[in-house]
Amino acid sequence: MEHWRRQLGRYGLTGAHQTSLIKTLSDGLKSRLVFAELAVLRPHIILLDEPTNHLDMESIDSLADAIKRFSGGVVLVSHDFRLISQIAEQIWICDKGHVSNFEGSIKEYKEALRKNVKL
């Protein structure tokens, strides 16, 4: 039991949250629970589609930490520049049915977007 409590605690589920019904947890805590479970299952790859929806800033930072600790591959689809800047090793852009690799950081990509915006 102590092993499972430590595992949950590593992902920000402490105290009463560890014994609460899942339906009573916030969306952010539910996300943390999923990452604690993934850490136990040890998949080789995870696919994340807009994982920061319904998360507060603290939960987003915890999610980024969990992704960085994950030893497998991660494919992330997100509009959340904060998360992308914390974890991205490569940036792939999907635009008008085409996918291309962006050579640069998310900060450089944001700057390129600003330059292309016509006011």
Buried (B, 14 or more C-beta within 10 A) or exposed (E): EEEEBEBBBBBBBEEEBBEEEEEEBEEBBBBBBBBBEBBEEEEEEBEBEEBBEEBEEEBBBBBBBBBEEBEEEBEBEBEBEEBBBBBBEEBEEEEEEEEEEBEEEBEEBEEEEEEEEEE
